[in-house]
Amino acid sequence: MADQYPSRSDCPINYALESFGDKWTLLIIRDLMFNAKQSFGELLTSPEKISTNILTDRLKSLEATGIISREVCADNRSKCVYSLTAKGRDLLPIMLEITQWSARHYKDVSTPAAFLKRLDEDKAGVIRQIKAMWDDQQKP
């Protein structure tokens, strides 16, 4: 999918910032990736208290850049389900690195210590496990 917005430069860091470099977008990706949230209402319940207009804007932006997809529910046409695309799922190692960095540099992170320990000892195994979970969720 081609990106909808022109880029300021061809720097890879710039592309990343334009895709998910504001204070809300990574939290939305976090909730889709790790917290099994799929609907607009579920995303609104995050502890950071995103407003409806900001959430709407960020979801549209993430969809436009191909990081998430939006599907209208067959049984309730007024409800949409959001999910990470392959491009969005490719952010998994980055999200785990951010988690580790935060745990190293800030006290009182909410991530369980056992998970952080496993991440430090076997990041590749954690990535495989999460990807296997995603694959299982996609099976009919």
Backbone as a printed PyTorch tensor [residue, N CA C, xyz], in Angstrom:
tensor([[[  0.8400,  -1.1750,   0.0000],
         [  0.0000,   0.0000,   0.0000],
         [  0.8880,   1.2410,   0.0000]],

        [[  0.6360,   2.1450,  -0.9130],
         [  1.4070,   3.3810,  -0.9600],
         [  0.9520,   4.3060,   0.1550]],

        [[  1.9080,   5.0150,   0.7160],
         [  1.5600,   5.9610,   1.7620],
         [  0.7820,   7.1150,   1.1490]],

        [[ -0.2050,   7.5870,   1.8820],
         [ -1.0970,   8.6150,   1.3860],
         [ -0.4810,  10.0070,   1.4860]],

        [[  0.4070,  10.2040,   2.4320],
         [  0.9320,  11.5280,   2.7080],
         [  2.3450,  11.6820,   2.1590]],

        [[  2.6660,  12.8820,   1.6160],
         [  4.0500,  13.1000,   1.1910],
         [  4.9660,  13.1770,   2.4110]],

        [[  6.1830,  12.7560,   2.2400],
         [  7.1460,  12.7290,   3.3350],
         [  8.0160,  13.9830,   3.2960]],

        [[  8.4830,  14.4090,   4.4720],
         [  9.3780,  15.5760,   4.5450],
         [ 10.7510,  15.2590,   3.9830]],

        [[ 11.1750,  13.9990,   4.1220],
         [ 12.4770,  13.5840,   3.5960],
         [ 12.4630,  12.0710,   3.4450]],

        [[ 13.5310,  11.5390,   2.8540],
         [ 13.6080,  10.0880,   2.6850],
         [ 14.4180,   9.4170,   3.7940]],

        [[ 14.6390,  10.1170,   4.8910],
         [ 15.3330,   9.5590,   6.0560],
         [ 14.4540,   8.4890,   6.7050]],

        [[ 14.9930,   7.2990,   7.0020],
         [ 14.1740,   6.2430,   7.5920],
         [ 13.5760,   6.6340,   8.9480]],

        [[ 14.2970,   7.4060,   9.7470],
         [ 13.7580,   7.8530,  11.0340],
         [ 12.5750,   8.7880,  10.7930]],

        [[ 12.6790,   9.6450,   9.7880],
         [ 11.5740,  10.5370,   9.4520],
         [ 10.3310,   9.7470,   9.0440]],

        [[ 10.5050,   8.7150,   8.2120],
         [  9.3550,   7.8870,   7.8200],
         [  8.6740,   7.2970,   9.0500]],

        [[  9.4690,   6.7940,   9.9820],
         [  8.9030,   6.2110,  11.2030],
         [  8.1550,   7.2670,  12.0100]],

        [[  8.7610,   8.4310,  12.1810],
         [  8.1010,   9.5010,  12.9370],
         [  6.7940,   9.9260,  12.2870]],

        [[  6.7790,  10.0020,  10.9770],
         [  5.5540,  10.3890,  10.2850],
         [  4.4810,   9.3110,  10.4000]],

        [[  4.8840,   8.0690,  10.5750],
         [  3.9230,   6.9690,  10.6870],
         [  3.3820,   6.7930,  12.0990]],

        [[  4.2580,   6.9130,  13.1140],
         [  3.7930,   6.6290,  14.4800],
         [  4.5010,   7.4690,  15.5320]],

        [[  4.9450,   8.6590,  15.1850],
         [  5.7670,   9.4380,  16.0970],
         [  5.0690,  10.5250,  16.8840]],

        [[  3.8390,  10.3110,  17.3030],
         [  3.2000,  11.2780,  18.1890],
         [  2.8850,  10.5990,  19.5160]],

        [[  2.3340,  11.3320,  20.4520],
         [  2.1790,  10.7770,  21.7990],
         [  1.0400,   9.7760,  21.9410]],

        [[  0.1990,   9.5830,  20.9340],
         [ -0.9220,   8.6470,  21.0480],
         [ -0.7760,   7.3960,  20.1940]],

        [[ -0.1440,   7.5010,  19.0550],
         [ -0.1570,   6.4120,  18.0790],
         [  0.4760,   5.1260,  18.5980]],

        [[  1.6070,   5.2130,  19.2640],
         [  2.2290,   3.9910,  19.7880],
         [  1.3720,   3.3410,  20.8680]],

        [[  0.5940,   4.1370,  21.5920],
         [ -0.3010,   3.5660,  22.6060],
         [ -1.4370,   2.7890,  21.9490]],

        [[ -1.9260,   3.2830,  20.8270],
         [ -2.9560,   2.5570,  20.0740],
         [ -2.3640,   1.2570,  19.5390]],

        [[ -1.1740,   1.3280,  18.9730],
         [ -0.4980,   0.1230,  18.4760],
         [ -0.2800,  -0.8540,  19.6250]],

        [[  0.1540,  -0.3520,  20.7800],
         [  0.3350,  -1.2010,  21.9720],
         [ -0.9510,  -1.9530,  22.3050]],

        [[ -2.0700,  -1.2370,  22.3240],
         [ -3.3310,  -1.8730,  22.7050],
         [ -3.7800,  -2.9150,  21.6880]],

        [[ -3.5560,  -2.6540,  20.4120],
         [ -3.8960,  -3.6430,  19.3860],
         [ -2.9470,  -4.8400,  19.4500]],

        [[ -1.6880,  -4.5780,  19.7490],
         [ -0.6520,  -5.6040,  19.7210],
         [ -0.6470,  -6.4810,  20.9650]],

        [[ -0.7600,  -5.8820,  22.1320],
         [ -0.5640,  -6.6190,  23.3830],
         [ -1.8140,  -6.7520,  24.2550]],

        [[ -2.7950,  -5.9020,  24.0660],
         [ -3.9420,  -5.8710,  24.9750],
         [ -5.2400,  -6.3670,  24.3560]],

        [[ -5.1670,  -6.9510,  23.1780],
         [ -6.3060,  -7.5780,  22.5030],
         [ -7.4900,  -6.6330,  22.3050]],

        [[ -7.2230,  -5.3480,  22.2280],
         [ -8.3000,  -4.3960,  21.9560],
         [ -8.5080,  -4.3460,  20.4530]],

        [[ -9.7760,  -4.2660,  20.0510],
         [-10.0840,  -4.2770,  18.6260],
         [-11.0630,  -3.1920,  18.2110]],

        [[-11.8860,  -2.7270,  19.1280],
         [-12.9260,  -1.7700,  18.7540],
         [-12.5860,  -0.3700,  19.2480]],

        [[-13.2740,   0.5960,  18.6810],
         [-13.1070,   1.9890,  19.0840],
         [-13.3650,   2.1320,  20.5830]],

        [[-14.4500,   1.5410,  21.0510],
         [-14.8020,   1.6140,  22.4700],
         [-13.7490,   0.9970,  23.3710]],

        [[-13.1970,  -0.1350,  22.9520],
         [-12.1370,  -0.7730,  23.7470],
         [-10.8960,   0.1100,  23.8120]],

        [[-10.5520,   0.7300,  22.6910],
         [ -9.3780,   1.6010,  22.6560],
         [ -9.5720,   2.8370,  23.5430]],

        [[-10.8140,   3.2800,  23.6800],
         [-11.1060,   4.4280,  24.5490],
         [-10.8960,   4.1200,  26.0280]],

        [[-10.9100,   2.8440,  26.3980],
         [-10.7990,   2.4750,  27.8170],
         [ -9.3590,   2.4210,  28.3260]],

        [[ -8.4090,   2.7490,  27.4990],
         [ -7.0090,   2.7210,  27.9290],
         [ -6.7760,   3.7330,  29.0450]],

        [[ -5.8550,   3.4360,  29.9530],
         [ -5.6520,   4.3130,  31.1160],
         [ -5.1770,   5.7240,  30.7680]],

        [[ -4.6360,   5.9140,  29.5760],
         [ -4.1380,   7.2410,  29.1980],
         [ -5.2580,   8.2090,  28.8200]],

        [[ -6.4740,   7.7070,  28.6550],
         [ -7.6620,   8.5400,  28.4200],
         [ -7.5850,   9.3750,  27.1380]],

        [[ -7.3900,   8.7130,  26.0200],
         [ -7.3880,   9.4050,  24.7340],
         [ -8.7980,   9.9260,  24.4470]],

        [[ -8.8900,  11.0990,  23.8580],
         [-10.1960,  11.6630,  23.5170],
         [-10.7040,  11.0360,  22.2180]],

        [[-12.0040,  11.0890,  22.0190],
         [-12.6030,  10.4480,  20.8400],
         [-12.1020,  11.0640,  19.5400]],

        [[-11.9600,  12.3880,  19.4940],
         [-11.5170,  13.0130,  18.2430],
         [-10.0600,  12.6710,  17.9190]],

        [[ -9.2060,  12.5830,  18.9280],
         [ -7.8050,  12.1970,  18.6920],
         [ -7.7320,  10.7370,  18.2630]],

        [[ -8.4980,   9.8700,  18.9300],
         [ -8.5090,   8.4520,  18.5620],
         [ -8.9730,   8.2760,  17.1250]],

        [[-10.0450,   8.9610,  16.7520],
         [-10.5480,   8.8880,  15.3770],
         [ -9.4670,   9.3030,  14.3860]],

        [[ -8.8050,  10.4140,  14.6630],
         [ -7.7580,  10.9220,  13.7820],
         [ -6.5970,   9.9370,  13.6550]],

        [[ -6.1360,   9.3970,  14.7770],
         [ -4.9930,   8.4800,  14.7430],
         [ -5.3450,   7.1640,  14.0530]],

        [[ -6.5600,   6.6580,  14.2670],
         [ -6.9730,   5.4270,  13.5820],
         [ -7.0040,   5.6410,  12.0720]],

        [[ -7.5220,   6.7780,  11.6330],
         [ -7.5440,   7.0860,  10.1960],
         [ -6.1250,   7.1690,   9.6420]],

        [[ -5.2370,   7.8030,  10.3810],
         [ -3.8470,   7.9360,   9.9480],
         [ -3.1520,   6.5740,   9.8770]],

        [[ -3.3460,   5.7500,  10.9060],
         [ -2.7400,   4.4120,  10.9120],
         [ -3.2760,   3.5540,   9.7690]],

        [[ -4.5540,   3.7120,   9.4620],
         [ -5.1280,   2.9690,   8.3380],
         [ -4.5610,   3.4880,   7.0150]],

        [[ -4.4400,   4.8030,   6.8860],
         [ -3.9150,   5.3970,   5.6510],
         [ -2.4700,   4.9830,   5.3850]],

        [[ -1.6890,   4.7930,   6.4400],
         [ -0.2890,   4.3900,   6.2520],
         [ -0.1190,   2.8770,   6.1920]],

        [[ -1.2200,   2.1360,   6.2980],
         [ -1.1620,   0.6860,   6.1500],
         [ -0.6980,  -0.0590,   7.3830]],

        [[ -0.7170,   0.5870,   8.5500],
         [ -0.2830,  -0.0700,   9.7820],
         [ -1.4210,  -0.8590,  10.4180]],

        [[ -2.6490,  -0.3820,  10.2340],
         [ -3.8210,  -1.1210,  10.7160],
         [ -4.8270,  -1.2650,   9.5840]],

        [[ -5.7460,  -2.1910,   9.7710],
         [ -6.8770,  -2.3130,   8.8550],
         [ -8.1540,  -2.1680,   9.6670]],

        [[ -9.1940,  -1.7470,   8.9950],
         [-10.4980,  -1.5620,   9.6280],
         [-11.5110,  -2.4110,   8.8820]],

        [[-12.2810,  -3.1650,   9.6310],
         [-13.2860,  -4.0350,   9.0370],
         [-14.6240,  -3.7840,   9.7270]],

        [[-15.6610,  -3.5800,   8.9290],
         [-17.0030,  -3.4020,   9.4810],
         [-17.5290,  -4.7700,   9.8800]],

        [[-18.0940,  -4.8660,  11.0820],
         [-18.6360,  -6.1380,  11.5790],
         [-19.8700,  -6.5270,  10.7740]],

        [[-19.9300,  -7.7710,  10.3610],
         [-21.0590,  -8.2600,   9.5730],
         [-22.3560,  -8.2450,  10.3750]],

        [[-22.2770,  -8.5670,  11.6600],
         [-23.4880,  -8.6470,  12.4800],
         [-23.9090,  -7.3060,  13.0790]],

        [[-23.0450,  -6.3040,  13.0040],
         [-23.3710,  -4.9810,  13.5310],
         [-22.6510,  -3.9480,  12.6700]],

        [[-23.3190,  -3.4660,  11.6380],
         [-22.6960,  -2.5930,  10.6440],
         [-22.2090,  -1.2640,  11.2310]],

        [[-22.6520,  -0.9230,  12.4400],
         [-22.1970,   0.3320,  13.0440],
         [-20.9010,   0.1420,  13.8380]],

        [[-20.4160,  -1.0910,  13.9200],
         [-19.1990,  -1.3780,  14.6810],
         [-18.0730,  -1.8030,  13.7340]],

        [[-16.8860,  -1.2920,  14.0110],
         [-15.7000,  -1.6580,  13.2310],
         [-14.7040,  -2.3650,  14.1350]],

        [[-13.9490,  -3.2510,  13.5270],
         [-12.8870,  -3.9550,  14.2300],
         [-11.5670,  -3.5320,  13.5890]],

        [[-10.6200,  -3.1610,  14.4250],
         [ -9.3010,  -2.7440,  13.9680],
         [ -8.2920,  -3.8380,  14.2710]],

        [[ -7.3500,  -4.0150,  13.3570],
         [ -6.2900,  -4.9980,  13.5900],
         [ -5.0120,  -4.5270,  12.9070]],

        [[ -3.9100,  -5.0330,  13.4040],
         [ -2.6210,  -4.7080,  12.8070],
         [ -2.4580,  -5.4500,  11.4880]],

        [[ -1.9210,  -4.7770,  10.5090],
         [ -1.5610,  -5.4120,   9.2470],
         [ -0.1700,  -6.0310,   9.4160]],

        [[  0.3210,  -6.6630,   8.3700],
         [  1.6930,  -7.1900,   8.4190],
         [  2.6800,  -6.0570,   8.6990]],

        [[  2.4410,  -4.9040,   8.1070],
         [  3.2990,  -3.7350,   8.3480],
         [  3.2480,  -3.3290,   9.8230]],

        [[  2.0690,  -3.3680,  10.4110],
         [  1.9250,  -3.0520,  11.8300],
         [  2.5690,  -4.0910,  12.7220]],

        [[  2.4080,  -5.3490,  12.3660],
         [  3.0040,  -6.4310,  13.1570],
         [  4.5260,  -6.4110,  13.0950]],

        [[  5.0530,  -5.8570,  12.0260],
         [  6.5090,  -5.7200,  11.9230],
         [  7.0760,  -4.7730,  12.9820]],

        [[  6.2120,  -4.0360,  13.6550],
         [  6.6500,  -3.1470,  14.7360],
         [  6.8850,  -3.8920,  16.0490]],

        [[  6.5670,  -5.1800,  16.1040],
         [  6.7120,  -5.9440,  17.3420],
         [  8.1060,  -5.8200,  17.9710]],

        [[  9.1900,  -6.0540,  17.2410],
         [ 10.5100,  -5.9350,  17.8790],
         [ 10.7770,  -4.5240,  18.4230]],

        [[ 10.2950,  -3.5120,  17.7210],
         [ 10.4690,  -2.1310,  18.1760],
         [  9.6970,  -1.9030,  19.4680]],

        [[  8.4630,  -2.3960,  19.5160],
         [  7.6390,  -2.2300,  20.7180],
         [  8.2760,  -2.9430,  21.9100]],

        [[  8.8600,  -4.0990,  21.6680],
         [  9.5320,  -4.8200,  22.7530],
         [ 10.7900,  -4.0830,  23.2110]],

        [[ 11.5260,  -3.5020,  22.2730],
         [ 12.7110,  -2.7050,  22.6320],
         [ 12.3100,  -1.4890,  23.4630]],

        [[ 11.2260,  -0.8280,  23.0770],
         [ 10.7450,   0.3240,  23.8470],
         [ 10.3530,  -0.1200,  25.2510]],

        [[  9.7170,  -1.2740,  25.3510],
         [  9.3380,  -1.8230,  26.6570],
         [ 10.5730,  -2.0470,  27.5210]],

        [[ 11.5870,  -2.6720,  26.9480],
         [ 12.8250,  -2.9190,  27.7000],
         [ 13.5170,  -1.6210,  28.0980]],

        [[ 13.5810,  -0.6830,  27.1830],
         [ 14.2220,   0.5960,  27.4710],
         [ 13.5080,   1.2920,  28.6360]],

        [[ 12.1860,   1.3330,  28.5830],
         [ 11.4090,   1.9800,  29.6470],
         [ 11.6220,   1.2860,  30.9850]],

        [[ 11.6360,  -0.0320,  30.9730],
         [ 11.8340,  -0.7880,  32.2190],
         [ 13.2210,  -0.5400,  32.8080]],

        [[ 14.2050,  -0.3400,  31.9320],
         [ 15.5710,  -0.0690,  32.3960],
         [ 15.7140,   1.3280,  33.0060]],

        [[ 14.9770,   2.2780,  32.4660],
         [ 15.2110,   3.6770,  32.8250],
         [ 14.1300,   4.3240,  33.6910]],

        [[ 13.0360,   3.6260,  33.9270],
         [ 11.9500,   4.1820,  34.7400],
         [ 11.4940,   3.1600,  35.7600]],

        [[ 11.2430,   3.6240,  36.9720],
         [ 10.7020,   2.7390,  38.0030],
         [  9.2050,   2.5770,  37.7640]],

        [[  8.6600,   1.5440,  38.3360],
         [  7.2090,   1.3460,  38.3850],
         [  6.5390,   1.1590,  37.0220]],

        [[  7.2240,   0.5450,  36.0590],
         [  6.5260,   0.2140,  34.8160],
         [  5.5400,  -0.9140,  35.1100]],

        [[  4.4530,  -0.9470,  34.3660],
         [  3.3920,  -1.9210,  34.6490],
         [  3.6580,  -3.3080,  34.0700]],

        [[  4.6860,  -3.4470,  33.2670],
         [  4.9950,  -4.7430,  32.6630],
         [  5.4650,  -5.7160,  33.7390]],

        [[  4.8810,  -6.9180,  33.7730],
         [  5.2860,  -7.8980,  34.7930],
         [  6.7880,  -8.2140,  34.7230]],

        [[  7.3930,  -8.3280,  35.8940],
         [  8.8350,  -8.5990,  35.9830],
         [  9.2110,  -9.9050,  35.2890]],

        [[  8.3530, -10.9160,  35.3870],
         [  8.6470, -12.2060,  34.7500],
         [  8.7260, -12.0560,  33.2290]],

        [[  7.8520, -11.2310,  32.6650],
         [  7.8880, -11.0010,  31.2200],
         [  9.1670, -10.2600,  30.8400]],

        [[  9.5240,  -9.2450,  31.6090],
         [ 10.7500,  -8.4940,  31.3220],
         [ 11.9810,  -9.3870,  31.3970]],

        [[ 12.0040, -10.2860,  32.3730],
         [ 13.1220, -11.2260,  32.5150],
         [ 13.1990, -12.1400,  31.2910]],

        [[ 12.0560, -12.6620,  30.8850],
         [ 12.0320, -13.5330,  29.7050],
         [ 12.4670, -12.7700,  28.4560]],

        [[ 12.0210, -11.5390,  28.3560],
         [ 12.3920, -10.7010,  27.2230],
         [ 13.9030, -10.4800,  27.1850]],

        [[ 14.4990, -10.2500,  28.3320],
         [ 15.9560, -10.0790,  28.4060],
         [ 16.7010, -11.3600,  28.0390]],

        [[ 16.1500, -12.4980,  28.4330],
         [ 16.8330, -13.7810,  28.2300],
         [ 16.5820, -14.4030,  26.8570]],

        [[ 15.3930, -14.1630,  26.2910],
         [ 15.0300, -14.8550,  25.0480],
         [ 14.0540, -14.0240,  24.2140]],

        [[ 14.5180, -12.8690,  23.7550],
         [ 13.6470, -11.9840,  22.9770],
         [ 13.1260, -12.6770,  21.7170]],

        [[ 13.9730, -13.4260,  21.0470],
         [ 13.5450, -14.1230,  19.8300],
         [ 12.4210, -15.1110,  20.1400]],

        [[ 12.5200, -15.7940,  21.2770],
         [ 11.4690, -16.7230,  21.6860],
         [ 10.1630, -16.0130,  21.9880]],

        [[ 10.2430, -14.8560,  22.6270],
         [  9.0420, -14.0590,  22.9120],
         [  8.3880, -13.6290,  21.6020]],

        [[  9.1910, -13.1800,  20.6610],
         [  8.6630, -12.7570,  19.3590],
         [  7.9860, -13.9330,  18.6600]],

        [[  8.6230, -15.0990,  18.6670],
         [  8.0170, -16.2910,  18.0470],
         [  6.6830, -16.6240,  18.7060]],

        [[  6.6400, -16.5580,  20.0370],
         [  5.4160, -16.8940,  20.7640],
         [  4.2790, -15.9220,  20.4210]],

        [[  4.5730, -14.6410,  20.3850],
         [  3.5410, -13.6510,  20.0560],
         [  3.0660, -13.8390,  18.6220]],

        [[  3.9860, -14.0760,  17.6960],
         [  3.5930, -14.2940,  16.2980],
         [  2.7560, -15.5590,  16.1540]],

        [[  3.0790, -16.6020,  16.9000],
         [  2.2830, -17.8370,  16.8650],
         [  0.8760, -17.5710,  17.3910]],

        [[  0.7710, -16.7530,  18.4340],
         [ -0.5360, -16.3780,  18.9660],
         [ -1.3520, -15.6440,  17.9090]],

        [[ -0.7160, -14.7130,  17.2040],
         [ -1.4020, -13.9860,  16.1410],
         [ -1.8740, -14.9440,  15.0560]],

        [[ -1.0220, -15.8860,  14.6740],
         [ -1.3970, -16.8640,  13.6500],
         [ -2.5990, -17.6850,  14.0950]],

        [[ -2.6230, -18.1030,  15.3600],
         [ -3.7510, -18.8720,  15.8910],
         [ -5.0400, -18.0590,  15.8730]],

        [[ -4.9560, -16.7700,  16.1350],
         [ -6.1380, -15.9100,  16.1440],
         [ -6.7200, -15.7450,  14.7490]],

        [[ -5.8970, -15.8740,  13.7200],
         [ -6.3670, -15.6940,  12.3510],
         [ -7.0020, -16.9470,  11.7720]],

        [[ -6.8080, -18.0870,  12.4180],
         [ -7.3970, -19.3250,  11.9130],
         [ -8.8990, -19.3170,  12.1700]],

        [[ -9.6870, -19.8050,  11.1810],
         [-11.1540, -19.8060,  11.3630],
         [-11.6170, -20.7320,  12.4610]]])
